[in-house]
Each structure stands twice: as structure tokens, then as C-alpha cells.
Amino acid sequence: MASTDTTAKDAKGGADANDLAGLEAGLDALETRQQARRPWRQTFVQKVLPPVLAVALVLAVWQALVSFRIVDDPTKLPSPGAVWSVLRDAWLEGELLGYIWTSVSRGLLGFFFALLIGTPLGLLVARVRFVRAAIGPILSGLQSLPSVAWVPPAVIWLGLNNQMMYAVILLGAVPSIANGLVSGVSQVPPLFLRAGRTLGATGLKGTWHIVLPAALPGYVAGLKQGWAFSWRSLMAAEIIASFPDLGIGLGQLLENGRNASDMAMVFEAILLILTVGIAIDLLIFSPLERWVLRSRGLLVKD
């Protein structure tokens, strides 16, 4: 009888070992599949070709409007070739990169300052109930306030200088970053906080090791939105508060085109503003967002 029980236990143990081995093999296969490099053709078809076709379609419609004289006034709608000529001339004269760098350097530096202010402010609002009740609605209201509204008081307070530009960026971006972090902290499961306290992660240690990592998806979304507000705020400031000593950024270029009634220059500035905004998102925030989602198993490679 004892021999029969021992044999049954051994058989059960062998079955459990086989099940465990099968599970490990399945997980290894899944991990191998996720880490496999995507073929170049698949990447081209799924990632590169769609935006290229979209841009080509926009250019074709734009050219058709001009060629078939649907809009026959070049002072209202220049041809793509005319805009390209303006871009090429600015490049050959060495001015194009200067326009872009003037605005991008201001935007990134202002966003960095907004990050330094918005992150602790968001944590304070999210973790202290009194502060959340006091200034939480104010942050939401500031986020909905158009950035252009801050330009006149900033000019009066600080004058026509770079400090004014950074102040407008901060007022536009800080509420978005703080609200994104507040939203992320609000979505942290209470079980995580209790487990952290059990392990001794309280106070700043709990915030650093438990709250911030768990709130990372909402925080990254807030950063992405904060950059959009930073860029929009900067363009509004450059358009309204033009001054020779500030240099010519993309917003100032747009205003110069309007003053000269040069629609080719206006379209040049619009395309550059759009291109820089898309490039920053593709190079910084989209990879960061994918990394956060993939690290939490929310995004799996095909």
C-alpha cells in the first residue's frame, strides 16, 4: 500500500514538473517573440508608408487647388513650389536653422523649468488632501486658460525679454504636468500603497519607490501634454511680443510674414512649427510612452 502511494506521489510530482516546464517554455517563447526584430518591410509598410502617403495626399490636394485655379489668388494660397523656394532660400542663406534653434532652445529650456516646478507641485496636490481641495480646481482652470492670455501681463511685468517668454511657457505647461501626475497618482491601486507601507516604504521613500513608478503612465501623458502647451505658449509669445533683441524664432517669422503680406513666408513658418512639434513628439515622448506601456505589459510588439 505504501509503495502504491509513493508511486502515485511520484507520478503527480512528475506531472507537476512537466506542467511547470511547459509553462516556462511558453513564457520563454512569448518573451522570444516579443524581442524578435520586426522585418524591415513590415516596419516600412506599417510605420513609414502611411504618413508619407498622407503628406503626399495633402500636397496633391494643395497643388490641385492652385493648378485648377480653385484658389487663384497667390496672396491667399501660394503653391507648394513657392513655399519650397522660400524654405530653400532660408536654408541657403543660413537662416533656417537659426529660426528653428531660437524657438526650440527656448521651448525645451522652458519645459525643463516647468518640469522642475510641476512635478513636486503635482505630488503635493495628489498626496495632501487640503492642498488638493485648495488649489486642485485652480490648476484645472489654469490648464483650460488659453496660453495667449498670459502674454500681455507677462510683457507688462517682465518686459520684452526671454524671461517673459519663459514665464508664459511656465504658466502654460506647469498645470498640465501637475494635473497629469495627480491623475496618475489617483489611479495607483491602494494595494500597492499598503504593500509598500508593509515593506517600510513610507514618506519620501514610498513616494519614490511606489507612487511615482505606479503613476508613471499618467505622468508621461501629462508631460506630453505639457510639452504641447509649452510649444503653443511659446509661439503665442513670439507672435505677440516681437522685439529685435529677442532674435527671430518661428513665431516671429510667422508674424513677419503677416506684416509683409507674404503668404509663402507664413506657410513656411506654419510648416516649420508643425514639423518641430511632430519631431519632438516622435523623438522624445512617443518612445518614452511606448517604453512605459511595454514595461507594464500594456504594449506588445506584433
C-alpha positions in Angstrom: 0.0 0.0 0.0 2.8 2.4 0.9 4.5 1.5 -2.3 1.4 2.4 -4.3 1.1 5.8 -2.5 4.7 6.5 -3.2 4.2 5.7 -6.9 1.2 8.0 -7.1 3.0 10.8 -5.5 6.0 10.4 -7.8 3.6 10.4 -10.8 1.8 13.5 -9.5 5.2 15.2 -8.9 6.3 14.2 -12.4 3.1 15.7 -13.9 3.6 18.9 -11.9 7.1 19.2 -13.1 6.0 18.6 -16.7 3.3 21.3 -16.3 5.9 23.7 -14.9 8.3 23.0 -17.6 5.6 23.6 -20.2 4.7 26.9 -18.6 8.3 28.0 -18.6 8.7 27.0 -22.2 5.6 29.0 -23.1 6.8 32.1 -21.3 10.2 31.8 -22.9 8.5 31.5 -26.3 6.4 34.6 -25.6 9.4 36.6 -24.5 11.4 35.5 -27.6 8.5 36.6 -29.8 8.4 40.0 -28.1 12.1 40.5 -28.5 12.3 39.4 -32.2 13.2 42.2 -34.5 10.4 43.3 -36.9 11.2 42.8 -40.6 12.2 46.0 -42.4 9.4 45.7 -44.9 6.8 45.3 -42.2 8.1 48.4 -40.4 8.1 50.4 -43.7 4.5 49.4 -44.5 3.1 49.9 -41.0 5.1 52.9 -39.8 6.7 54.8 -42.7 4.4 54.5 -45.6 1.1 55.8 -44.0 2.4 59.2 -43.0 4.3 59.5 -46.3 1.1 58.8 -48.2 -0.8 61.3 -46.0 1.7 64.1 -46.7 1.6 63.3 -50.4 -2.2 63.5 -50.5 -2.1 66.9 -48.7 0.4 68.2 -51.2 -1.6 66.8 -54.1 -4.8 68.5 -52.9 -2.9 71.7 -52.2 -1.3 71.8 -55.7 -4.7 70.9 -57.3 -6.3 73.9 -55.6 -3.6 76.2 -57.2 -3.3 74.5 -60.6 -7.1 74.3 -61.3 -7.5 77.9 -60.0 -9.9 76.9 -57.3 -8.0 79.4 -55.3 -6.4 81.6 -57.9 -5.0 84.4 -55.7 -1.4 83.6 -54.7 -1.6 86.2 -51.9 -4.1 83.9 -50.2 -2.8 80.4 -51.1 0.8 80.1 -52.5 1.8 77.0 -54.4 3.9 74.3 -52.7 6.7 75.2 -55.0 6.6 78.8 -53.8 6.8 77.7 -50.2 9.6 75.3 -51.0 11.5 78.2 -52.7 11.3 80.3 -49.5 12.5 77.3 -47.4 15.4 76.7 -49.8 16.4 80.3 -49.8 16.3 80.5 -46.0 18.5 77.3 -45.9 21.0 78.6 -48.4 21.3 81.9 -46.6 22.0 80.1 -43.3 18.9 81.5 -41.5 16.6 78.4 -41.4 18.4 76.6 -38.6 18.7 79.9 -36.7 14.9 80.3 -36.7 14.4 76.7 -35.5 17.1 76.8 -32.8 15.9 80.1 -31.4 12.4 78.6 -30.7 13.5 75.0 -29.9 16.1 76.1 -27.3 13.5 78.4 -25.6 10.9 75.7 -25.7 13.0 72.9 -24.2 14.5 75.1 -21.5 11.1 76.5 -20.5 9.7 72.9 -20.5 12.6 71.8 -18.2 11.8 74.6 -15.7 8.1 73.6 -15.9 9.1 70.0 -15.2 11.0 71.1 -12.1 8.1 73.0 -10.8 5.1 70.9 -12.0 6.4 67.6 -10.6 6.7 68.4 -6.9 3.5 70.6 -7.2 1.6 67.6 -8.7 2.9 65.3 -5.9 1.9 67.8 -3.2 -1.6 68.2 -4.7 -2.0 64.5 -5.1 -0.8 63.4 -1.6 -2.1 66.2 0.6 -5.9 66.5 0.7 -6.1 70.0 1.9 -3.8 71.2 -0.8 -5.8 69.3 -3.4 -9.0 70.8 -2.2 -7.4 74.3 -2.2 -5.6 74.5 -5.5 -6.7 71.4 -7.5 -9.6 73.3 -9.2 -7.3 76.3 -9.8 -4.8 74.0 -11.7 -7.7 72.7 -13.8 -8.8 76.2 -14.5 -5.3 77.3 -15.5 -5.0 74.4 -17.8 -8.1 75.4 -19.7 -7.0 79.1 -19.9 -5.6 79.9 -23.4 -1.8 80.5 -23.3 -2.1 83.7 -25.3 -3.9 85.3 -22.4 -0.7 85.3 -20.3 1.4 87.3 -22.9 0.1 90.8 -22.2 0.5 90.6 -18.3 3.9 88.9 -18.8 5.1 91.7 -21.0 3.9 94.3 -18.5 5.5 92.6 -15.6 8.8 91.5 -17.1 9.2 93.5 -20.3 10.2 92.3 -23.8 12.9 89.7 -22.9 13.5 86.0 -22.6 12.3 85.9 -19.0 8.8 86.9 -20.3 9.0 84.0 -22.8 9.8 81.5 -20.1 7.1 82.9 -17.8 4.5 82.3 -20.5 5.8 78.8 -21.0 5.7 78.0 -17.3 2.2 79.3 -16.9 1.0 77.2 -19.8 2.9 74.0 -19.0 3.0 73.6 -15.2 -0.7 73.0 -14.8 -0.7 70.2 -17.4 2.3 68.5 -15.9 0.9 68.7 -12.4 -2.6 67.6 -13.4 -1.1 64.6 -15.3 0.8 63.5 -12.2 -2.3 64.0 -10.0 -4.3 61.8 -12.4 -1.6 59.1 -12.4 -1.3 59.1 -8.6 -5.1 58.9 -8.3 -5.0 55.7 -10.4 -2.4 53.9 -8.2 -4.1 50.8 -6.7 -4.4 51.1 -2.9 -3.0 47.6 -2.6 0.4 49.0 -3.8 0.4 51.6 -1.1 -0.4 49.1 1.6 2.2 46.7 0.4 4.8 49.5 0.3 3.9 50.5 3.9 4.2 46.9 5.0 7.7 46.8 3.5 8.7 50.0 5.1 8.3 52.3 2.1 6.7 55.3 3.7 7.2 59.1 3.3 9.6 60.1 0.6 10.8 56.5 0.2 7.3 55.4 -0.6 6.8 58.2 -3.0 10.0 57.4 -4.9 9.7 53.6 -4.9 5.9 53.1 -5.0 3.9 56.1 -6.0 6.0 57.6 -8.8 6.6 54.3 -10.7 2.9 53.3 -10.4 1.8 56.7 -11.6 4.2 56.8 -14.5 1.7 56.3 -17.3 -0.4 59.3 -16.2 2.7 61.3 -15.6 4.1 60.7 -19.1 0.7 61.7 -20.5 1.0 64.9 -18.5 4.5 65.5 -19.8 3.4 65.0 -23.4 0.5 67.4 -22.9 2.8 69.8 -21.0 5.2 70.0 -24.0 2.3 70.7 -26.3 1.2 73.6 -24.1 4.8 74.8 -23.8 5.2 74.9 -27.6 1.9 76.7 -28.1 2.6 79.2 -25.4 6.0 80.0 -26.8 4.5 80.5 -30.3 1.9 82.9 -28.9 4.6 84.8 -27.0 6.8 85.1 -30.1 4.0 86.2 -32.3 2.7 88.9 -30.0 5.8 90.1 -28.2 8.2 90.7 -31.1 11.4 92.6 -30.4 14.7 92.7 -32.4 16.9 91.9 -29.4 14.9 88.6 -28.9 16.1 87.1 -32.2 13.8 85.7 -34.9 12.1 82.5 -33.8 9.4 80.6 -35.7 6.6 82.7 -34.1 8.4 85.9 -35.1 8.9 84.5 -38.6 5.1 83.9 -38.8 4.4 87.5 -37.7 7.0 88.9 -40.2 5.2 87.1 -43.0 1.9 88.5 -41.9 3.2 92.0 -41.7 4.7 91.7 -45.2 1.6 90.0 -46.6 3.9 87.2 -47.7 1.8 84.1 -47.6 4.7 81.9 -48.7 6.6 83.0 -45.6 3.5 82.5 -43.5 3.2 78.9 -44.8 6.9 78.4 -44.3 6.6 79.3 -40.6 3.5 77.2 -40.1 5.1 74.1 -41.7 8.3 74.6 -39.5 6.2 75.0 -36.3 4.3 71.8 -37.2 7.4 69.9 -38.1 9.2 70.8 -34.9 6.2 69.8 -32.8 5.9 66.4 -34.5 9.7 65.8 -34.4 9.9 66.4 -30.6 6.9 64.1 -30.0 8.4 61.3 -32.2 11.9 61.6 -30.9 11.2 62.0 -27.2 7.7 61.5 -25.9 6.4 58.6 -28.1 9.4 56.4 -27.4 9.1 57.2 -23.6 5.4 56.4 -23.7 6.0 53.1 -25.5 8.7 52.2 -23.0 6.4 52.8 -20.1 3.5 50.8 -21.6 5.7 47.9 -22.7 7.4 47.7 -19.2 3.9 47.2 -17.8 2.8 44.6 -20.3 0.3 47.0 -21.9 2.0 47.1 -25.3 3.3 44.0 -27.1 5.2 44.0 -30.3 3.5 42.3 -33.2 
